[in-house]
């Protein structure tokens, strides 16, 4: 499956490398692309290029590269989506829209927001077991508060942040970046915005503008999903896994298509719903094991009814039980 990511979102990471002594010519040759693509909000490049960017950034700045890069992201990098979000009424609506349109700026991760007793809770993870996973998750987790703060009278204050990374010797740079003491060794990357903060108004809110851009973005979202149907199906399967094994009918309904249409698209891609579900579970299982999640938690997150079913499936994928795989990874 070929994933592509908007180049402009990673402009800050490239800027950091240029400031570290790289020349544009050397960096272009290393990445195999024209850096001019970073100036075009809708230009996209392959996930392999993104991975190379992260490796270079990590070599230059170590474990804090994720938060350093996130602090460089500007909402305008997303052009129409940025204008649309800036026209939202309040932070809660903003997060709901980011959730809905997230595949327009990254189709390799899942971003979910929901109201809980603690406030507006946002959870984030990659759909793939990618290199430098912690750094990428921190980048995404901080990127949204940075965006929002650009359109508030004062910066957004988070009430809780949980990161999957083990606690570093010096956590001050993370605490300072998020504005709250970070909780480490979490099962999933998460941050919480209090109800009071979530209700804060966006300075540039504009209902007429929001409705106008909604038409444009819905069209673009449909085109995006039409162009990469497996990505959209994969993301929706991931979203529904926590409630048990999703059905083809439920995924089709969430994607606003009939079950027959979804089946036809999968057949055209030489796969089936059951095969894609197994692939998603396999990829996520390896990711969760790498994060040292308890097996019962992984079982639940993958939508299995009990651990024996998960163990049996993992044995078929890897030829060993999950516990052995974790010990070897």
C-alpha positions in Angstrom: 0.0 0.0 0.0 1.5 3.3 -1.0 1.0 6.1 1.6 1.6 9.7 0.7 1.9 12.7 3.1 1.5 16.4 2.5 4.9 17.8 2.1 4.1 21.2 3.6 3.4 19.7 7.0 7.1 18.7 7.2 8.4 22.1 6.1 9.5 22.8 9.7 11.5 19.6 9.9 13.3 20.5 6.7 14.0 24.0 8.0 15.5 22.6 11.1 17.9 20.5 9.0 18.8 23.5 6.8 19.5 25.5 10.0 21.7 22.6 11.2 24.1 23.0 8.3 22.5 21.1 5.4 22.4 22.8 2.1 19.3 22.7 0.0 21.2 20.9 -2.8 22.6 18.2 -0.4 19.2 17.7 1.3 17.4 17.5 -2.1 19.8 14.9 -3.3 19.6 12.9 0.0 15.8 12.8 -0.1 15.5 12.5 -3.9 13.0 15.4 -4.3 12.7 19.0 -5.1 12.3 21.0 -1.9 10.1 23.4 -3.8 7.3 20.9 -3.1 7.3 22.1 0.5 5.8 25.4 -0.6 2.8 23.7 -2.2 0.2 22.7 0.4 -1.4 19.9 -1.6 1.9 18.4 -2.9 2.5 15.0 -1.3 5.5 12.7 -1.1 6.0 9.1 -0.2 6.1 7.8 3.4 9.6 6.6 2.7 10.7 10.2 2.2 9.1 11.2 5.5 10.9 8.4 7.2 14.3 9.6 5.8 13.5 13.1 7.0 12.8 11.8 10.5 16.1 9.8 10.6 18.1 12.9 9.5 16.4 15.1 12.1 16.9 12.5 14.8 20.6 12.3 14.0 20.9 16.1 14.3 18.8 16.7 17.4 18.0 13.4 19.1 14.8 12.5 20.9 13.3 16.0 21.0 13.1 16.3 17.2 9.3 15.6 17.3 8.5 18.5 19.6 10.9 20.8 17.8 9.4 20.1 14.4 5.8 20.5 15.7 6.6 24.0 17.0 7.4 25.0 13.5 4.0 24.0 11.9 1.8 26.8 10.7 -1.9 26.4 10.0 -1.4 28.1 6.6 0.6 25.1 5.5 -2.7 23.3 4.9 -4.1 26.1 2.8 -7.9 25.6 2.4 -8.1 23.3 5.4 -6.2 25.9 7.5 -8.7 28.6 6.5 -11.6 26.3 7.2 -10.4 25.4 10.7 -9.6 29.0 11.4 -13.3 29.8 10.7 -14.5 27.3 13.3 -16.6 28.5 16.2 -14.6 27.0 19.1 -12.0 24.5 19.9 -14.4 21.6 20.2 -15.7 22.2 16.7 -12.1 22.6 15.5 -11.1 19.2 16.8 -14.2 17.6 15.4 -13.2 19.0 12.0 -9.6 17.8 12.2 -10.9 14.4 13.1 -13.2 14.4 10.1 -10.7 15.7 7.5 -7.5 14.2 8.9 -6.9 12.0 5.9 -6.4 15.1 3.8 -3.2 15.9 5.6 -2.0 12.4 6.7 -3.4 9.0 5.7 -1.0 7.0 7.9 -2.3 8.0 11.3 -5.5 8.0 13.3 -6.7 11.0 15.2 -9.8 10.7 17.4 -11.5 13.2 19.7 -14.3 12.5 22.1 -15.9 14.1 25.1 -15.2 12.4 28.4 -15.7 13.2 32.1 -12.3 14.9 32.0 -13.0 17.1 29.0 -12.2 16.8 25.3 -9.9 13.8 25.0 -7.8 13.3 21.9 -6.0 10.0 21.2 -3.4 9.6 18.4 -1.5 6.7 16.9 0.1 5.6 13.7 -1.5 2.9 11.7 1.8 1.5 10.8 4.8 0.3 12.9 7.0 3.1 11.6 10.6 3.9 12.5 11.1 6.7 15.2 7.5 6.0 16.3 7.8 8.0 19.5 9.1 11.1 17.8 6.3 11.0 15.2 3.6 10.6 17.8 5.0 13.5 19.8 5.0 15.6 16.6 1.3 14.9 15.9 0.3 15.3 19.6 1.9 18.8 19.8 1.0 19.9 16.3 -2.7 20.4 17.0 -2.3 22.6 20.2 0.3 24.6 18.2 -2.2 25.2 15.4 -5.1 26.1 17.7 -3.0 28.5 19.7 -2.3 30.5 16.6 -6.0 31.5 16.5 -6.6 32.2 20.2 -6.1 35.3 22.3 -3.7 33.2 24.5 -2.1 29.8 24.0 -4.2 26.7 24.4 -3.7 25.1 27.9 -3.8 21.3 28.0 -4.9 19.7 31.2 -3.2 16.3 30.6 -0.7 14.8 28.2 0.3 11.1 28.0 3.1 9.9 25.8 4.1 6.3 25.0 7.8 7.1 25.3 9.6 5.9 28.5 10.4 8.8 30.8 13.7 10.5 29.7 16.4 11.6 32.1 15.4 15.2 31.5 11.8 15.8 30.7 11.8 19.6 31.0 11.7 20.3 27.2 8.6 18.1 26.8 6.9 19.6 29.8 7.7 23.1 28.6 6.5 22.4 25.0 3.1 20.9 26.2 2.7 23.4 29.1 1.9 20.6 31.5 3.8 17.8 33.3 3.8 14.9 30.8 2.8 11.4 31.9 5.2 8.8 30.4 4.9 5.1 29.5 1.3 5.5 28.4 -0.5 2.9 26.4 -1.5 5.4 23.8 -0.6 9.0 23.0 -3.3 11.2 24.4 -4.0 14.7 25.5 -7.0 16.3 27.3 -8.5 19.7 27.0 -10.7 20.9 29.9 -14.3 21.8 29.1 -13.6 25.4 29.8 -10.7 25.5 27.4 -12.6 23.4 24.8 -15.3 26.1 24.7 -12.9 29.0 23.9 -13.9 30.9 20.8 -11.6 31.0 17.7 -10.7 34.6 17.0 -11.3 34.2 13.2 -14.6 32.3 13.5 -16.8 32.9 10.4 -19.8 30.7 9.8 -20.3 31.8 6.2 -16.6 31.1 5.4 -16.8 27.7 7.2 -19.8 26.6 5.1 -18.2 27.7 1.9 -15.0 25.8 2.6 -16.9 22.8 3.8 -18.2 22.3 0.3 -14.7 22.4 -1.1 -13.2 20.1 1.4 -16.0 17.5 1.2 -15.3 17.3 -2.5 -11.6 17.0 -1.9 -12.2 14.4 0.8 -14.3 12.3 -1.6 -11.7 12.6 -4.3 -9.0 11.6 -1.8 -10.9 8.5 -0.7 -11.8 7.6 -4.2 -8.1 7.8 -5.2 -6.9 5.7 -2.3 -9.9 3.6 -1.2 -7.9 1.1 0.8 -6.4 3.8 2.9 -9.9 5.1 3.8 -11.2 1.6 4.6 -8.1 0.8 6.6 -8.5 4.0 8.7 -12.2 3.3 9.3 -11.4 -0.3 10.4 -8.9 1.1 12.9 -11.4 3.5 14.2 -14.0 0.8 14.8 -11.8 -1.9 16.3 -12.2 -0.8 19.9 -15.9 -1.8 19.8 -15.2 -5.3 18.5 -14.5 -6.7 15.1 -16.0 -4.2 12.6 -18.3 -5.5 9.9 -18.2 -4.7 6.2 -21.6 -3.1 6.5 -20.6 -0.8 9.4 -17.4 0.3 7.6 -19.3 0.9 4.4 -21.9 3.0 6.2 -19.2 5.1 7.9 -17.7 5.8 4.5 -21.0 6.8 3.0 -21.2 3.9 0.5 -23.2 0.7 0.1 -21.8 -2.6 1.2 -21.9 -3.8 -2.4 -19.8 -0.7 -3.5 -17.2 -1.4 -0.9 -17.0 -5.0 -1.8 -16.5 -4.1 -5.5 -13.7 -1.6 -4.6 -11.9 -4.2 -2.5 -12.2 -6.8 -5.4 -10.8 -4.2 -7.8 -7.8 -3.9 -5.4 -7.4 -7.7 -5.4 -8.3 -8.0 -1.7 -11.3 -8.7 0.6 -12.7 -7.1 3.7 -11.5 -10.0 5.9 -8.0 -9.9 4.4 -7.8 -6.1 5.0 -9.1 -6.5 8.6 -6.4 -9.1 9.2 -3.7 -6.9 7.8 -4.8 -3.9 10.0 -4.9 -6.1 13.1 -1.5 -7.6 12.2 0.2 -4.2 11.8 -1.4 -2.7 14.9 -0.5 -5.8 16.9 3.2 -5.4 16.1 3.0 -1.7 16.9 1.3 -2.2 20.3 3.7 -5.0 21.2 6.6 -2.6 20.5 5.0 -0.1 22.9 4.9 -2.9 25.6 1.1 -2.8 26.0 -0.3 -5.6 28.1 -1.7 -8.4 26.0 -5.2 -8.1 27.4 -5.2 -4.4 26.4 -4.0 -5.3 22.8 -6.7 -8.0 22.6 -9.4 -5.4 23.4 -7.9 -2.7 21.1 -7.8 -5.2 18.2 -11.5 -6.2 18.7 -11.0 -9.8 19.7 -13.4 -11.4 22.2 -10.7 -13.1 24.2 -6.9 -13.4 24.3 -6.9 -17.0 22.9 -8.3 -15.7 19.6 -5.6 -13.0 19.4 -2.9 -15.5 20.2 -4.1 -17.9 17.6 -4.2 -15.2 14.9 -0.8 -13.8 15.8 0.7 -17.3 15.6 -0.7 -17.6 12.1 0.9 -14.2 11.1 4.3 -14.5 12.7 4.7 -18.2 13.5 5.1 -17.5 17.2 2.9 -16.2 20.1 2.8 -12.5 20.9 4.9 -12.9 24.0 7.7 -14.5 22.1 7.5 -11.8 19.4 7.8 -9.1 22.0 10.9 -10.8 23.5 12.6 -11.0 20.0 11.8 -7.4 18.9 
